[in-house]
């Protein structure tokens, strides 16, 4: 363990609930993020953090990154590979409970901490950093470089959850030879962007869209609201969550609980349109109170101690891994991905794929209690009818909210293996 990780783990103990509260707790919460640049070398995870059969390691020189990877099925050579891509605020660790089943079925399972997260280094955790390394196609380049570094000409499938879902989809769009099958989870892929067609003789028109108006409409509602992704682009979002009043461990507990099937208010359904009035029907973790940060939002639904004690899909011992990792790095690396999406950076290179579809076998998995399926009205339907031309199955898993591979790991593993077994 290097000088940074040892020092920061000790400072983080109070926020993890492992030391008494007091002045040291305040000092810990106010420490800057551990450096995440290319000269930082962290140690692998302790073995006790992981299930038997899963190891933590690093792969050097991947598009400027030192990539932290969780790996299963590595003991036997020449296995087909699976690349698993996590979302926010998750890590490669979020795949821990499906990796062993996939490996036992004959796969070499590779799950990285993607750019901006965890023990992968070579990126900036500064708000005012250059956002271009976080652009979509550069993250596809990260994934491609990792696959090739392991010596594979292609993987059996790329599988992504939450923010990792569109990343997996773009891997499939851009390099179908390397990624011949794709599974998207929780976040439907609505397709590649369109370019104007048949407009050569049209007169000039305004380029103003509803994207510039719907946020004003949200703020003007009788109960003023704001969209969580727009909030995530603000300078104060990271500080609000990282140095939350309840501490990072309890913040993450509330956040995971609020978006899971454990919160009884998650009863999602299709929204009629992309309007402020329809969006406002979603829970406040998506359409927030205008006056609140995410820390205050999730504090209102913190589960009682008794429920936490019997939680089997995210016991406190597992939550401490997330709390320690985000306690070191802050949330800014993940938030920079949201900021990049709104910045316009990389739009032109993405538009090069206008009209392109995912023509290789695909599947979608989400929880029946996951609002992520419907949060972007129309995307769920476009994915099935237009964006993916060989969608083999769509599964909404009972007993799961947004964190389907953690909440219902056995069912998720079975669905993945069924899909993979049908690829031929």
Secondary structure, 3 states (H helix, E strand, C coil): CCHHHHHHHHHHCHHHCCCCCCHHHHHHHCCCCCCCCCCCCCCCCCHHHCCCCEEEEEEEEECCEEEEEEEECCCCCCCEEEEEECCCCCCHHHHHHHHHHHHHCCEEEEEECCCCCCCCECCCCCCCCCCHHHCHHHHHHHHHHHHHHCCCCCECEEEEECHHHHHHHHHHHHCCCCECEEEEECCCCCCCCCCCCCCCCCCCCCCCCHHHCHHHHHHCCCCCEEEHHHHHCCCHHHHHHHCCCCCHHHHHHHHHHHCCCCCCCCCCCCCCCCCHHHHCCCCCCCEEECCCCHHHHHHCCCCCHHHHHCCCCCCHHHHHHHHHHHHHHCCHHHHHHHHHHHHCCCHHHHHCCCCCCECCEEEEEEECCCHHHCCCCCHHHHHHHHHECCEEEEEEECCCCCCHHHHCHHHHHHHHHHHHHCCC
